[in-house]
């Protein structure tokens, strides 16, 4: 009997390990079942199974002096080639990212141009002006290229590129209009509404001045054209003075 008891002693740690693993798996399985029962905003509806997003593509890049290449996301690789993408609604987050990259590239070498590819529906006027001012603050040229849609504040960034380096693809569209108050209507006391209305009108006058100066059109014409959503094809944007050249392809 003492011998049998001695043989069972080494099994106790193993049992504890097995029991611990079983409890851990049970907790994980319970968590997944709870997630499956949770719907939007914590409702009890069964949520639809969605595929995991692919994420940002990565490419191999070997920095100077390194023996091996590292995997970096595609946009960071393009930043190294001085290429920026504005492919979403303009908000504070994307604005801060683009300003940071432009300042870094200008400090690195202000003799090489920066290429900004635009496919944006517009967005915040304040954020857009921040990008616009930075484009004119840095010393290097900023070439703007409309690859899909440059609407609202996106069109002002397109027009704000370096003269002679504002481009557009053949099927791109550009849309201009006067600034608005955003998604929510102006509310409050009469004096508050008056102040907000005066602010929007001041922004409109500033936008009119920029479009007129950068396109070569008169302020009166620009003010009329901004009255409603006004869409331009690539050729029409060229004739209006918003771009300097349409990038034509010879492969079709």
C-alpha positions in Angstrom: 0.0 0.0 0.0 2.7 2.6 0.7 4.1 1.8 -2.7 0.7 2.4 -4.4 0.2 5.7 -2.5 3.7 6.8 -3.7 2.6 6.0 -7.3 -0.4 8.3 -7.1 1.4 11.4 -5.8 2.9 12.4 -9.2 -0.6 12.3 -10.7 -2.0 15.1 -8.5 -0.3 18.0 -10.4 -1.4 16.5 -13.7 -5.0 16.4 -12.5 -4.9 20.0 -11.4 -3.5 21.0 -14.8 -6.1 19.0 -16.7 -8.9 20.5 -14.5 -7.6 24.0 -15.0 -7.5 23.6 -18.8 -11.0 22.2 -18.8 -12.3 25.2 -16.8 -10.5 27.6 -19.1 -12.0 26.1 -22.2 -15.4 26.1 -20.6 -15.1 29.8 -19.8 -14.0 30.7 -23.3 -16.9 28.7 -24.8 -19.3 30.4 -22.5 -18.0 33.8 -23.5 -18.4 33.0 -27.3 -22.0 31.8 -26.6 -22.7 35.1 -24.8 -21.3 37.1 -27.7 -23.5 35.1 -30.1 -26.6 36.0 -28.0 -25.7 39.7 -27.8 -27.1 41.9 -30.5 -26.6 45.6 -31.2 -26.6 47.8 -28.0 -26.7 44.6 -25.8 -30.1 43.3 -27.1 -30.9 39.6 -26.9 -31.2 39.1 -30.6 -28.9 36.6 -32.2 -26.2 38.6 -34.0 -25.3 37.7 -37.6 -22.0 36.0 -38.1 -19.6 38.3 -39.9 -16.3 37.6 -41.5 -13.2 39.0 -39.9 -12.0 42.1 -41.9 -9.0 41.6 -44.0 -7.3 44.7 -42.7 -4.7 46.9 -44.4 -2.5 45.0 -46.9 1.1 44.7 -46.0 4.2 44.8 -48.3 7.8 43.9 -47.7 10.1 46.8 -47.2 13.8 46.8 -46.4 15.0 50.0 -44.8 18.5 51.2 -45.8 21.1 49.5 -43.7 18.9 46.6 -42.7 19.7 43.1 -43.8 16.2 41.8 -43.8 12.9 43.2 -45.1 10.1 44.0 -42.6 6.4 43.8 -43.3 4.8 47.3 -43.2 1.3 48.3 -44.1 0.7 49.6 -47.6 0.0 53.2 -46.6 3.2 53.5 -44.5 5.1 52.2 -47.5 3.5 54.8 -49.7 4.3 57.6 -47.2 8.0 56.7 -47.7 7.4 57.5 -51.4 5.8 60.8 -50.4 2.3 59.6 -51.4 -0.7 60.5 -49.3 -4.3 59.1 -49.6 -7.4 61.0 -48.6 -10.0 58.3 -49.1 -12.6 59.0 -46.5 -14.7 61.7 -44.9 -12.6 64.6 -43.5 -12.5 64.6 -39.7 -10.1 65.4 -37.0 -8.4 62.0 -36.9 -7.5 61.8 -40.6 -6.6 65.5 -40.6 -4.1 65.1 -37.7 -2.5 62.1 -39.5 -2.1 63.9 -42.8 -0.8 67.0 -41.2 1.8 65.0 -39.3 3.0 63.2 -42.4 3.2 66.4 -44.4 5.2 68.2 -41.8 7.6 65.2 -41.5 8.1 64.8 -45.2 8.7 68.6 -45.6 11.3 68.5 -42.8 12.9 65.4 -44.4 13.3 67.0 -47.9 11.4 70.1 -48.9 12.7 69.9 -52.5 10.7 66.8 -53.4 6.9 67.2 -54.0 4.2 65.4 -52.1 1.4 63.7 -54.0 -2.1 63.7 -52.4 -4.6 61.3 -54.0 -8.2 62.4 -53.2 -11.4 60.3 -53.1 -13.4 62.0 -50.5 -17.0 63.2 -50.0 -15.8 66.2 -47.9 -16.5 66.6 -44.2 -15.6 69.1 -41.5 -14.8 72.6 -42.7 -12.5 73.2 -39.7 -10.5 70.0 -40.4 -10.4 70.7 -44.1 -9.0 74.2 -43.6 -6.3 72.7 -41.3 -5.1 70.5 -44.2 -5.5 73.4 -46.6 -3.4 75.7 -44.5 -0.7 73.1 -44.0 -0.5 72.5 -47.7 0.4 76.1 -48.1 2.6 76.3 -45.0 5.1 73.7 -46.0 7.8 74.5 -48.5 7.5 71.5 -50.8 5.0 71.4 -53.6 1.8 69.4 -53.1 0.4 67.7 -56.2 -3.3 66.9 -55.8 -4.9 64.1 -57.9 -8.7 63.4 -58.0 -9.0 59.7 -58.4 -12.8 59.3 -57.8 -14.7 62.0 -56.1 -13.5 65.3 -54.7 -16.6 66.8 -53.1 -17.2 69.8 -50.8 -14.1 70.4 -48.8 -12.4 67.7 -50.8 -12.7 69.9 -53.9 -11.2 72.8 -52.1 -8.1 70.6 -51.2 -8.0 69.6 -54.9 -8.0 73.2 -56.0 -5.5 74.1 -53.3 -2.7 72.0 -54.8 0.3 73.6 -56.4 -0.5 75.3 -59.7 0.4 73.1 -62.6 0.2 70.0 -60.5 -3.5 69.6 -59.9 -4.6 66.5 -61.8 -7.7 64.3 -62.2 -8.4 60.9 -63.7 -10.8 60.8 -66.7 -13.9 59.5 -64.8 -13.4 61.4 -61.6 -16.0 64.0 -60.5 -15.7 67.2 -58.5 -18.5 68.8 -56.6 -18.6 72.3 -55.1 -21.3 73.8 -52.9 -21.6 76.4 -50.1 -20.9 75.3 -46.5 -23.7 74.3 -44.2 -24.3 73.7 -40.6 -23.7 70.0 -40.7 -26.1 67.2 -39.7 -27.9 69.1 -37.0 -29.9 72.3 -37.5 -29.1 75.5 -35.6 -30.9 75.6 -32.3 -31.1 77.9 -29.3 -32.0 81.4 -28.7 -32.4 84.0 -31.4 -29.1 85.6 -30.6 -27.3 82.2 -30.7 -28.9 81.4 -34.1 -27.8 84.8 -35.4 -24.2 84.3 -34.3 -24.0 80.8 -35.9 -25.6 82.1 -39.1 -23.0 84.9 -39.3 -20.2 82.3 -38.8 -21.5 80.2 -41.6 -21.8 83.2 -43.9 -18.2 84.3 -43.1 -17.0 80.8 -44.0 -18.9 80.9 -47.2 -17.3 84.2 -48.2 -13.9 82.7 -47.4 -14.6 79.7 -49.5 -15.8 81.9 -52.4 -12.6 83.9 -52.2 -10.4 80.8 -52.3 -12.2 79.2 -55.2 -12.1 82.5 -57.2 -8.4 83.1 -56.5 -7.4 79.5 -57.3 -9.6 78.9 -60.4 -9.4 82.4 -62.0 -13.1 82.9 -62.0 -14.9 86.0 -60.6 -16.4 86.0 -57.1 -19.8 86.6 -58.5 -19.7 83.5 -60.8 -18.3 81.3 -58.0 -20.9 82.5 -55.5 -23.7 81.6 -58.0 -22.1 78.2 -58.7 -21.8 77.4 -55.0 -25.5 78.0 -54.4 -26.4 74.4 -54.9 -24.5 71.1 -55.3 -22.6 71.5 -58.6 -20.9 68.5 -60.1 -18.2 68.7 -62.7 -16.7 66.0 -64.9 -12.9 65.9 -65.2 -13.0 67.9 -68.4 -15.5 70.4 -66.9 -13.2 70.8 -63.9 -10.3 71.5 -66.2 -12.3 74.1 -68.1 -13.4 75.7 -64.8 -9.8 76.0 -63.6 -10.0 73.6 -60.7 -7.4 71.3 -62.2 -4.5 71.8 -64.6 -4.6 68.5 -66.5 -6.7 65.3 -67.0 -4.6 62.2 -66.8 -5.5 60.3 -70.0 -4.8 56.6 -70.5 -3.7 55.1 -73.8 -4.4 51.4 -72.8 -8.1 51.4 -73.6 
